[in-house]
Amino acid sequence: MENNDQKEPMIFDIHVTEGSNYEVGKQRAITFKEHYPDDIAYYTSPMEGKDYISAAKAHKRMMMIDKICPGFTDEIQGFADEVNTEAEKMICYANSYHNSPNCCQFAVLPSNTSDGHFYVGRSYEYFVRDERSLCITRVTGKPKHMGFSLQNAGRMDGMNEYGLVVSMSSTAYLKPLEGDGCEFWIAIRAILDRCKDVYEAQCLIEEMPLCTNSNIMVADAANNVSIFEVASFSSNKKRISVRKSVGGLMVATNHYVSHEMKEFDEHHFWNSEIRYSSVWNSLLRDAPYINEEKIRNLLSTEYPYGPCCHFYSSGMGTLRSMVFDVTDKKLKVSFGPPDTNPWHSVDFDEPVGLQEIVCRYDDVSINNPEQFWREI
């Protein structure tokens, strides 16, 4: 059944900025003031039902973030100055973004592709109301990168100019996070800004005080790839397990796979297992003749035979799909569900400015929600 009465428009933007971190933050704010003035309040208001965190707590968070991701706080300061608010009031310092999107990610090493290229595929599922901004960011003195924003300066995924690709999928996402630490969107921005390869990313991940339940995939242009299965159930119950490819393939959805993460694998839902299996089986079937077109076709295949979902009212609708050509350092994105929207090529050197993309989608009810959300 479709739920298309008065459905919310799905509009994405590609926002290109450059300069110092502070200048990038100001450019983001200027664009918001001109094009999305109603959205500014989200970034400058306290979490719903809560007061602003104290200045002391905000500054403690700033010091931690600045150590992990130098320049992040400058970017937020630039945004705050442009919209005439204190940086301490920006929502990214509230340490409270624990909403968990439903994602699928996979890697195909050159041994399994017909063209000898290394590909990473990604599908991101959530409600329509979400940050929908693909940022191409060229900060002076740091590698250029392109990826989708979260909490403005954070990133949910991306590729930098070295060909380093980072993406994530949430795990145990009904489990509250406890303790102080670095959420995945700060970690991913730090990796894109600071790392050239999987080894450097692993060193950084193991160094930073993570506070996230997620699978973080990192791939590089030297054909290395790892999935870091991260659990942060409490200050005293944290673990990181590193997973390597099997037969030149890797897949992750919204549950842990490593045996050592078994005790953390809570809220492992049926739909996550189905998406994992469908993608894995499709890749096995097509190897060693996988190419970019087959990856795009896989990402466009509807659940339960692929990762593409239309269940937006249930927080399980595909907002975007991405194909990273790690070998050529290129990115293709389908904004909205890829079975009804075109693919766009995105380049690190796009001109500064804003481009909007309006997407088509249908909001469909889950046929058997009890089974879909059944815990395994």
C-alpha positions in Angstrom: 0.0 0.0 0.0 1.3 3.4 -0.9 1.3 6.4 1.5 1.7 9.2 -1.0 -1.0 11.7 0.2 0.8 14.9 1.2 4.2 13.3 1.2 7.2 15.5 2.0 9.3 16.6 -1.0 12.6 14.9 -1.3 15.2 17.6 -2.4 18.9 17.1 -2.2 21.7 19.6 -2.6 25.3 19.4 -3.8 27.2 22.1 -1.9 30.8 22.9 -2.9 32.9 25.0 -0.5 36.6 25.9 -0.2 39.0 27.8 1.9 40.0 27.5 5.6 37.7 25.5 7.9 36.3 28.8 9.3 35.6 30.0 5.7 33.9 26.8 4.8 31.7 27.1 7.9 30.7 30.6 6.9 30.0 29.6 3.4 27.7 26.9 4.7 25.8 29.4 6.8 25.5 31.9 4.0 24.0 29.3 1.8 21.6 28.2 4.6 20.5 31.9 5.1 19.8 32.3 1.4 18.3 29.0 0.5 17.2 27.1 3.7 16.6 29.8 6.4 14.1 27.6 8.2 16.7 24.9 8.8 19.1 27.1 10.7 17.1 26.6 13.9 17.7 22.9 13.9 21.5 23.5 14.1 21.3 26.2 16.7 18.6 24.8 19.1 18.9 22.4 21.9 17.8 18.8 21.5 14.1 18.4 21.6 12.8 18.4 25.1 16.2 19.5 26.6 18.0 22.6 27.5 21.3 23.8 26.0 24.3 21.9 27.5 26.5 24.0 29.7 29.3 26.1 28.3 31.8 24.0 30.3 30.5 20.8 28.8 30.4 22.3 25.3 34.0 23.4 25.7 35.1 20.0 26.9 33.5 18.5 23.8 35.2 21.0 21.6 38.6 20.2 23.0 38.0 16.5 22.5 36.8 17.0 18.9 39.6 19.4 18.0 42.2 16.8 19.1 40.5 14.1 16.9 39.5 16.3 14.0 41.5 19.5 13.9 39.5 22.3 12.2 36.1 20.9 13.0 35.4 23.5 15.7 36.7 26.3 13.5 34.1 25.2 10.9 31.3 25.3 13.4 32.6 28.7 14.7 32.4 30.1 11.2 28.8 28.9 10.8 27.9 30.2 14.3 29.4 33.6 13.6 27.5 34.0 10.4 24.1 33.2 12.0 24.9 35.3 15.1 24.9 32.6 17.8 27.4 31.2 20.2 29.3 28.1 19.0 28.5 26.4 22.3 24.8 26.3 21.3 25.4 24.4 18.1 23.6 21.0 18.2 26.7 19.1 17.2 28.2 19.6 20.7 25.2 18.2 22.5 26.6 14.6 22.2 23.0 13.4 21.6 22.7 12.3 18.0 21.8 8.7 18.6 19.3 8.2 15.8 20.3 5.3 13.6 19.9 5.1 9.9 19.6 1.7 8.1 22.4 1.2 5.6 24.0 -1.4 3.4 27.6 -1.2 2.3 29.8 -3.6 0.3 33.2 -3.8 -1.3 34.3 -5.6 -4.5 38.0 -6.1 -4.9 39.6 -6.1 -8.4 39.9 -9.9 -8.5 36.1 -10.0 -8.8 35.6 -7.3 -11.4 35.7 -7.5 -15.2 37.5 -4.2 -15.6 40.1 -4.7 -12.7 38.7 -1.8 -10.7 38.0 -1.7 -7.0 34.4 -0.7 -6.1 32.5 0.2 -2.9 28.8 0.3 -3.0 26.5 2.0 -0.5 22.8 2.4 0.2 21.4 4.6 2.9 17.9 4.1 4.3 16.0 6.4 6.7 13.0 8.8 6.9 12.7 11.5 4.2 13.3 14.2 6.8 17.0 14.0 7.2 20.1 16.0 6.2 20.2 15.7 2.4 23.4 17.5 1.5 26.3 16.1 -0.5 29.3 18.3 0.5 32.3 18.7 -1.8 34.8 20.3 0.6 38.2 21.7 -0.3 39.8 22.9 3.0 43.2 24.5 2.6 46.0 22.2 3.7 43.8 19.1 3.8 42.7 16.5 1.2 39.6 17.4 -0.8 36.7 15.2 0.0 33.1 14.6 -1.0 30.5 13.0 1.3 27.1 13.5 2.9 26.9 15.8 5.9 25.6 15.0 9.4 25.3 17.7 12.0 26.6 20.1 9.4 30.4 19.6 9.6 30.2 15.8 10.3 30.2 13.2 7.6 28.2 10.0 7.1 30.4 8.7 4.3 32.8 9.9 1.7 35.9 9.7 -0.4 39.0 11.9 -0.3 41.4 12.8 -3.1 43.7 9.9 -2.1 40.9 7.5 -3.0 40.3 6.6 0.7 36.6 5.7 1.1 34.7 5.6 4.4 31.1 4.5 5.0 29.1 3.2 7.9 26.0 1.2 8.9 24.4 1.4 12.3 24.3 -1.6 14.6 22.4 -2.4 17.9 20.6 0.8 17.1 18.0 0.6 19.8 20.7 0.3 22.4 21.4 3.7 24.1 24.9 5.0 23.9 26.5 5.9 27.2 29.6 7.8 28.2 31.5 10.6 26.4 33.3 10.0 23.2 33.4 10.5 19.5 30.3 9.7 17.4 30.7 8.1 13.9 30.1 11.3 12.0 33.1 13.0 13.7 35.2 9.9 13.2 34.4 9.7 9.5 35.2 13.4 9.0 38.5 12.9 10.8 39.4 9.9 8.7 38.6 11.8 5.4 40.6 14.8 6.6 43.6 13.0 8.1 44.2 9.6 6.4 45.5 8.3 3.1 45.0 4.5 3.6 43.3 1.8 5.7 46.4 1.5 7.9 46.3 5.2 8.9 42.5 5.0 9.4 42.9 2.0 11.7 45.5 3.7 13.8 43.2 6.7 14.1 40.1 4.6 14.9 42.0 2.7 17.6 43.3 6.0 19.1 40.1 8.0 19.3 37.6 7.5 22.1 34.7 6.2 20.0 31.1 6.3 21.2 29.1 4.6 18.5 27.5 1.3 17.6 28.3 0.8 14.0 30.1 -1.0 11.2 32.7 1.4 9.7 34.1 0.4 6.3 37.4 1.8 5.1 38.9 1.2 1.6 41.9 2.6 -0.1 43.4 2.9 -3.6 46.0 0.2 -2.8 43.1 -2.3 -2.8 42.9 -2.6 1.0 39.6 -2.8 2.8 38.5 -3.4 6.4 35.3 -3.2 8.3 35.6 -2.0 11.9 32.8 -3.4 14.0 32.4 -1.0 16.9 30.3 -1.3 20.0 30.0 1.3 22.8 27.4 0.0 25.2 29.0 1.8 28.2 32.2 3.3 29.4 33.3 -0.1 30.6 31.8 -2.2 27.8 33.4 -1.2 24.4 35.0 -3.3 21.7 36.4 -2.9 18.2 36.7 -6.0 15.9 38.4 -5.8 12.5 36.9 -7.8 9.7 38.7 -8.5 6.4 37.4 -9.5 3.0 36.4 -13.1 2.1 37.2 -14.0 -1.4 37.7 -10.4 -2.4 34.2 -9.4 -1.2 32.8 -7.6 1.9 29.2 -6.8 3.0 27.8 -5.1 6.1 24.3 -4.1 7.0 22.8 -3.4 10.4 24.2 -6.2 12.5 27.6 -7.5 13.6 29.2 -10.5 11.9 32.4 -11.2 13.8 32.3 -13.9 16.4 33.9 -11.7 19.0 31.0 -9.2 18.7 28.4 -11.8 19.4 27.6 -10.4 22.9 27.0 -7.0 21.4 24.7 -8.1 18.6 21.5 -6.9 20.0 18.5 -5.7 17.9 19.6 -7.9 15.0 16.6 -7.6 12.8 15.3 -9.9 10.1 15.4 -7.2 7.4 19.1 -6.6 8.1 19.9 -10.3 7.6 17.8 -10.4 4.4 19.6 -7.4 2.9 23.0 -8.8 3.9 22.2 -12.2 2.3 20.7 -10.8 -0.9 23.7 -8.5 -1.6 26.2 -11.2 -0.7 24.5 -13.8 -2.9 24.2 -11.3 -5.8 27.9 -10.5 -5.6 28.9 -14.2 -5.4 26.7 -14.9 -8.4 28.2 -12.2 -10.6 31.9 -12.5 -9.6 34.4 -12.4 -11.2 32.5 -10.4 -13.8 31.2 -7.5 -11.7 31.4 -4.0 -13.1 30.0 -0.6 -12.2 26.7 -1.2 -14.1 26.1 -4.5 -12.2 26.7 -2.7 -8.9 24.2 0.1 -9.9 21.7 -2.6 -10.8 22.2 -4.4 -7.5 21.7 -1.1 -5.6 18.5 -0.5 -7.6 17.1 -4.0 -6.8 14.1 -3.8 -4.4 14.0 -5.5 -1.1 13.9 -8.5 -0.4 16.1 -9.2 -3.4 18.3 -6.2 -2.9 18.9 -3.2 -0.6 16.5 -0.7 -2.3 13.6 0.1 0.0 10.5 2.3 -0.2 9.3 2.2 3.4 9.9 5.9 4.2 7.2 6.2 6.9 8.9 3.4 8.7 12.4 4.9 8.5 13.4 2.4 5.9 13.3 4.3 2.6 16.4 4.6 0.4 17.5 8.2 0.4 20.6 7.7 -1.7 22.9 5.1 -3.3 26.6 5.5 -4.1 29.1 3.7 -6.2 32.8 4.6 -5.4 35.3 3.7 -8.1 38.2 3.5 -5.7 40.7 2.8 -8.6 39.7 5.9 -10.6 38.8 8.0 -7.5 35.3 8.7 -8.9 31.8 8.7 -7.4 28.4 8.2 -8.8 25.3 9.0 -6.7 21.6 8.3 -7.1 19.7 10.8 -5.0 16.5 9.1 -3.9 15.6 5.5 -4.6 17.8 4.4 -7.6 15.1 2.4 -9.2 13.2 5.7 -10.0 16.0 8.3 -10.1 19.1 8.8 -12.4 22.7 8.4 -11.5 24.9 11.5 -11.2 28.7 11.7 -11.6 30.3 13.9 -8.9 33.8 15.4 -9.1 36.2 16.8 -6.4 36.7 19.9 -8.6 33.0 21.0 -9.1 32.7 24.8 -9.0 31.9 26.5 -5.7 28.2 26.9 -5.2 24.9 25.0 -4.7 23.0 22.7 -7.0 19.6 21.2 -6.0 18.2 17.9 -7.1 14.5 17.0 -6.8 13.8 13.3 -6.4 10.9 11.0 -7.2 9.8 8.4 -4.6 6.8 6.4 -3.5 6.1 5.8 0.2 5.1 2.2 0.6 3.8 0.3 3.7 5.8 -2.7 4.9 3.9 -5.8 3.9 4.6 -7.8 7.0 6.1 -5.5 9.6 6.2 -8.1 12.4 8.5 -10.3 10.3 10.4 -7.3 8.9 11.3 -6.1 12.4 11.6 -9.6 14.0 14.7 -9.9 16.1 17.0 -12.8 15.3 
